Amino acid sequence: MARKTVKAQTKPCAPCKGTGEVSRPVRVGRKRQYAGEQSGICLGCLGSGEIPAND
């Protein structure tokens, strides 16, 4: 008896637009001056770029 594998339906993550990475501003010094941006993992999809469709 063969079982069918059902692929989970997914959609692109909105915060990272499916890339898995987002930019965060970097601030330095006592006056918290803006120094640029740093790329980091998206916490919405944990870097996969997709979220389950039922979420």
C-alpha positions, -999 to +999 in steps of 0.1 A: +000+000+000+016+033-011+012+064+008+008+098-008+031+125+005+012+158+009+034+189+005+026+216+031+012+248+015+034+278+021+035+314+013+064+340+013+072+356+046+059+393+046+087+409+067+116+395+046+097+391+013+109+355+010+146+362+013+151+350+049+171+381+059+161+415+071+180+448+077+184+462+111+197+497+119+230+499+138+234+528+163+267+535+181+280+558+208+264+576+237+241+597+215+231+565+196+241+579+162+230+559+131+260+541+117+244+520+089+225+487+086+233+451+094+216+421+078+202+394+101+180+364+101+142+370+099+125+360+131+091+355+114+103+326+093+136+318+110+155+323+077+135+299+055+117+326+036+084+308+038+056+305+064+029+278+066-003+289+048-024+281+078-006+307+100 
